[in-house]
Structures are given as structure tokens and as C-alpha cells.
Amino acid sequence: MHALVYLGTRRFVNSLKRSVRNPRVLVPALLFLGIIFLVVLASFGAKAQGRDDIVAPFTPQEFVTGGPGALIAAIRSVLLVSLFTSVVTALGNGTIFFQPSDIDFLFPAPLSRRGILFFQMLGRYGRMILPAIYLPLAFGGATLTAMVQVSPLALWPGMLGMWLFFIATANIAQAALLARASKTETDDSKAAHRRVVVRRAIASFAVVLVFGLAWLAFRASLMSVRGPVSLGQTIRAVLRVINGEAVSVLLLPVAWASDLLLVAFAGWDTAAVLKLLGLFTLAGVSLLLLFSRERDFYEGALETTERRTRLVNAVQSGDAGTVLSQMARDGQLLPGRTVPVLGMGAWAILWKDLISLTRTPLRSWLTLLFIAAFPAALGVAVGGRRSELAVLLWLVLFTLNMANLFLLSVRDMVRRVDITKALPIAPARILMGELALSIAQLTLLGVFSLSLMALTGVVRGPMFGAALLILPTLAALLLFVQTCFVLLYPQRRDDVAQNAVAGFVSVGACIAALFPSLLIGISLFIVRAPLLIMGGGVTLANGIAAFITLQVAAHLWQRFDPTD
Amino acid sequence: MQRTTEHNFARYNTATVLLLDVRGLSKRYRKFDALSDLSFSVSSGEIVGLLGPNGAGKTTSLRCIAGIIRPTGGSIFVNGSDLLAGGEAEREAKRRVAFVPEQPNPYELLTVWEHLKFVALAYETTEGFDERAGDLLVRFDLAAKRDSLVGTLSKGMRQKLTIACAFVRHATVFLFDEPLIGLDPRGARELREQLVAAREAGAAILVSTHMLDTAQTLCDRIVILRQGRMVAEGTLDALRERAQATGFASLEEVFFTLTAEHGDVGVLPEASAEARE
């Protein structure tokens, strides 16, 4: 254990030292810590000021009796999401992820398996403290503490309760994964049977959890009103279910953890002490459950680590070939399909990307389609309320976020610089060849999102048309801008700091690149121009900006030196 | 720091002792047999080469012996301690084994010195650490990098550090998976010298390699694997005899003959039987 403590301490200290010496790491870290600190400071500031001018709508007693219940419901929601995430984790294929160094140096060492397992989980427990501290402060922060006149420090039992709950769910999820991944049995059929039983049990729990709560919320929503359901009514119904008997009785630990927040307002009583003890016991038992699988984790960890390390390295360095071959190894790739040759030169680049695309299974797109469907679902939830501004904002944010996912081909191009730079094709055409499919995919995702919004009545005809008009050039512009940053900061795999800085700066550059179109859009909006005209103006501005950015990217590619 | 002439090894045994004993080792992945009934042993003062084509099961064997993956069947004894028994017996066995994987993956956020110290702590061999570690740093050209973070080292230097980590503790059984790949000529020579010194000090060394010329000059015995099974085992002369080769045949020629894919994998079925005895 001495060695593990030494390892953990030295790594932590060296990491801090390295961060302090490197401004590219230090600045983002300070920004992040500053934001966290400001939130806490705001809570204390609100408490110190007293804020007598605010009439507290809820008395501490009302919090105890669960009258408004907003805080409790918010925390319970977080705990339920955490529980669901753990269930999804337990249904996955990987087990605990160790660093390759751990496998090379810890696994062969004469250290106890429990010690290594606990050491690894300890890092997770440490990372779980942050949300456990931050979420109560964020949800119950400045306003609430001002209203009910409690110090943010009084929220500590609630934070501790959340943390213990996170620990317990993480332990149980990992124990379930290890039970499924165990390869110690010589009897294959027995092991396979156990894997199926464990998986079905977890899946059943997930289905009951999600559909049960959804059904209760739906019923509560219908029972509360007659006629169309408004957003407020839906939220109130969800709050009722989360604060209701189902969660309090069936998901007792969730109720214990959230109820401990009430100690801040009502003080300690026997029930609160018992709840805290209950959570401590649950965390302890879950750890013992995890330890009971100690013989299983080396091999599962080895597989998970090798697979994930290979994939992460490939994605970060833009090695699309390795990503595809890993998918093929995992049985996730469709058999080869032929694509007619499109032409010579840059068309060959596009043809190569198309072949890769045809081998990517549809399920790889499911997450993206789910995100794309989100605004339509939200629109239905709020009763089909329309907001042109919200749709435009969604369009920009969605495209901005998704653009990064479609840069794999550019990263691949950079990684294979020895081949791609030697091609007898103009730089701009190479970039267009690499990015054409990404632009098309990004546009199609946007069209899918907009179509769903149109079908559900969230967006009307003219706005729909304008948004469709804007999409292709918007996608092209954002992809070209981000390509510039791939070329400026190519060593994403090796340098985390460079990665973070590139991310920060490229978002800023994207916003700057959108500025002309934003200016034109606002001007046309002020003069009450028709939406389609406004869409055309924005498209033109984005198109010109995209063309200029492509030339900049081509210039960067021409000057790109992999040894620099 | 001046290069010392003495090596890091205490003299473990003067008489030949069986330090690594592998019996009936097998490893099955679902329907695939990575290792089948593999038996061999390595005695003190002996270097054994583990040869075989890609996918023969060399790395799997080494990982089983290092205690990283659990075999489906068989037994592994290190200096008399049962590696697969769990608990203190497993830890005692592991204390005696030093494993150098093919890909060097040292902890990037430790300095070179801290890394050696961590390994010494993990293997509870801190006595005389400073002297041993200092000597190894000089031998492997890492003295100037003593306080550098591992993350700043080149791949070759990381490989040297990983090898130094194997020698910084009092291991009696050394497992090397392709140790010469990535080393510069000086590092390769130093490693060979260290291996020979370890052998002279009475250590048992198992080296998996594709470099047949190195295996021929360095190893006392050879174990040849194919498709998870042992196809031959013995000294080079014994292998020549089994392969019905001339007395001048190189290990390379013998290797290709013995691993040729004609008929059953047990080209020489008597080899496994003899090895098991």
C-alpha cells in the first residue's frame, strides 16, 4: 500500500508542478477553478448580505415538509441520472479502465488486488466529490441560501449524502461489470449463463426505472389537467413523481441522500442520522461487493485498457483506419460495399471517405440522431410553442458542436501527411475533398433536426425554409474554421494543454467567423425583411466567409510542417 | 558518475535450482485456445528463449507467468511458490518475478528516479536502493534524465527505464517480451550484458523474441511455440537433431523447419511429452 500512496502522491504533485509551469494548462485550469470559486463566493455573499429585501417564499419548515420541493427534486433528479448512468455503465462491455502503466507495473507487482482496486476506485471517488459539492451549491446556491438564511456550509450533510450515493452506485456498477467479464471459470457455458443472467437483471432494472417513472409522470400530468398539457404542468407532474412515494419508498437511498439536504434547514434529528448511517453502510457493502470480484478484474481491465487506449489514440491522432479496424474487430462494421468511382484528383479523396461511410453501421449515428431530435421533443414538451430565435440559436450551437465530430477525416489527413501532402492536387481541393462528405453529413443531420421540428409544429414554413438555406454554408464555414485549428494545433494526442487551448480558441474563432452573417441577419430582422430573404443574406455572408476561411486553411496546409 | 564494473545481482544460488516451473498451462478465450497444455521450466543460471510466429502465444505465456492474466488451466510455480494460489503465495511468487513488456508504458507523471523508487517500494526492496538505482541509471544512459518526467523521454529511453525497473529489485526470474526492440546499439549491448550477468548470478531468464540470431547467441535453451502449443524444446543441438538438420544449421533454419505448417501442430509430438517429464 505504501507504494500506491507514493505513486498517487508523486503523480499528483508532479501534475500540479507541470501545470503551474505551463501557462497553456494553467490558464484554463485557473479559469475553471475561478468559476467554481465564484459560485461558492456568490452563495456566501448572499448569506452575508442578509438580503432582507427578499421575502422568502418558503420557510425552512416548508422545505422540510417538501412543500415547494424544487431543491429536493433537483437533487433527486441528479441522483436518478447518476443511477441510470451507472446502470448503463453496468450494461456496457468494458470493465474498470486502468492506464497501460498500471497493467505493466501494478498488476505484476506483489500488491494485493484489493489494494489496487481500491486505489483505482479512490481516484473515482475523488472525482465524484466535485459534483457532490458543486451541485447542491449550484442548485441551492446564492438565491436559496439568501431566501432561507442558511450558510452554504450547512449543506455539507447533503453533499456527503450525494457523494456516498455516487460511490455506492459506481461500486455496484463495476461489480456487475466484473461479474459479467469474469474469465476465471473453465466452464464456458456456466460463465456465459451467468453473464446473461446478470445482464438481464440489470437491463430489467433500467427498464423499470425509466418506464416506471415516465409512466407515473405521464399519469400525474394527465390527472392534473384536462386538455392540452403546458410545460409548467409537465414540470409540476415530474416534480411530484420525483418527490413522491415511488422514489421515496422504492429508491430509498435516493431519498436518503436528498433528504440529508434538509439538515441545512431543519437541523439534525434521529431520522437524518439514520439516513446518513444507511448511506455509509450502503457504500461499505457496495465496496465489499466489488472486492468480492477481486479475482476477476486483471484480465477484463487488460482487455478494456488495450481496446480503449488503441481507440482513443486513434481518434485523437485522426487515425480513421485504426478506428474502423477496431470497429471491425468489435463486430461493429458492415461488410465492404463498393462505391462507383467519382473521378480523378480530389474526387478520389471523397470516394475513399464514401467507402468508409458505407461501412459505418447506422447505430453509430443513433446518438447524433437522438441529439438532433432533442429540440423537436422539447418543442412538444412545451406545447408546441414557437420561437424563431431559439431555432436559429439551436442551429448554430448544434452545428458548432457537431462540426468537431466530423473532423476525423482532416485529422487523418494530417496524420498521413507523408502521403497527403505529396498528392499532386491543389491544397484547397485536397481540403474540399476531405471535408465535402463531412459538410454533407453535418447538413443532413441539421435537415433531420429541422424536419422533425417542422413535423411537430415547432418551426413554421418560412423559418424552416430559411434554416434549410442557411445550413450548408454554415456547416462549411464552421468546419473550415475548425480545420484551421487542427492545422495550427496538430499534436492533440500528445499535448493535453494544446488540445484545451485549441478548443477554446477555435470556439472563439467560430463565433468571430459568424459575426458578419449575424450582423446581416439582425439588420434584415430589424427592417422586417421576410425570413427567406434573411436566410439568403445570411447564407451569402456565410458562403463568402467559408470561401475565405478555406483559402486560409489551404494556406496553412501548404505551409504545414509535421516536424515543426 | 563512474560506470561500475560490478553488476547489480546478488548471487542467488550456486547450485542449479528450478526457479520457474510451468505445467500444463492453458488459456482459452471463448472458443479459441491461446495456449494448450504448455509445460516447460527454467532453472537458475539459465536463459531460455521463447520463440514462435505471431499469435503463437508467447506474450500470453509471459503475461500468465507475470500474474497479469489468469490461465484457464495448469500451474505456475516460481521458486516453489504457487502463483495461482492467490493470497500470500501469489505475492511471494510475484516478488521473485520481473516482467518487461514489449511496449514500454511507464508512468509519465513520475520522474525517472521516482519511477525506480516506486518499483522498489512495490516490491519491498528498498534496501540499498540508492546505490542500485544510481548504477542502473549510468548503465542505461539515463543519469542525465534522473529528475526528468518520464513523459518527456523518448520511446527508447522509456524502454531502458522499464528494463532498469526490472533490475532494480531482487528478482530471480526475469521475463522479457521482445526486449531489444526500440533500444539503441549501446542499450542493446548493455541489456545483453545485464542478462548474462543475471544468469551468472543465478537468475532464471525467459526471453520472448523474434530475433533468432540474438536467441542463438544468448539462450541456453529454446522453447518453440506454434498456435499455443509447444512444438519443440531443448538446446540448439537438440533442436537440430529434432529438425533433422545438419550440425551447422542456424536457429533460423531449425525454427522454420519446426514451425512449418504441414500436418498437425505437433510436428514433433515427442517434444511436448519429453518436456512434461
Interface residues (C-beta under 8 A of the other chain):
Chain A: H2 A3 L4 Y6 L7 R10 R11 N14 S15 R18 Q99 P100 S101 I103 D104 F105 L106 F107 P108 A109 P110 L111 S112 K183 T184 T186 D188 R295 Y298 E299 L302
Chain B: R28 Y29 R30 R63 A66 G67 I68 I69 R70 T72 G73 G86 E90 R91 E92 K94 R95 V97 F99 P101 Q103 P104 N105 P106 Y107 E108 L109 L110 T111 E114 K117 F118 V119 L121 A122 Y123 E124 L149 T162 C165
